[in-house]
Amino acid sequence: MTKYLISFPGEAMVVPEEEFVSVVEASHAVIEEAKAAGVYVFGGGIDEAVAPVLVAGDGTVTEGTYPGHKVPNGGYTVLELPSREAAFAWAAKIADACRCPQEVRQFQYDPAS
């Protein structure tokens, strides 16, 4: 099975404040469905209030990210699935719950993971 990253940038999810709780509930329901199906690996949203840092091999910590790289934000879900088609189906469920399209990326196979 292959791991897939299903994600969206924070600015893509535009939901009226009065509907936010229902969006959270719907997205949690999809995650619970993925857990029950045994395909859930990890998920969560980036805490945009905490600035990114770069940590070098010698332990030096530098504020910010790689030059020219956009700071990641938004929500991420990693699922382990049998096919890209299955990833598209789960992405559609997440898109419906979050009310915004989802990007699907496939992780390369790594025998150590």
PyMOL commands that set and color helices and strands:
alter all, ss='L'
color gray80, all
select helices_A, chain A and resi 10-12+17-37+84-98
alter helices_A, ss='H'
color red, helices_A
select strands_A, chain A and resi 2-8+40-45+53-55+61-63+75-81+103-106
alter strands_A, ss='S'
color yellow, strands_A
deselect
rebuild
show_as cartoon
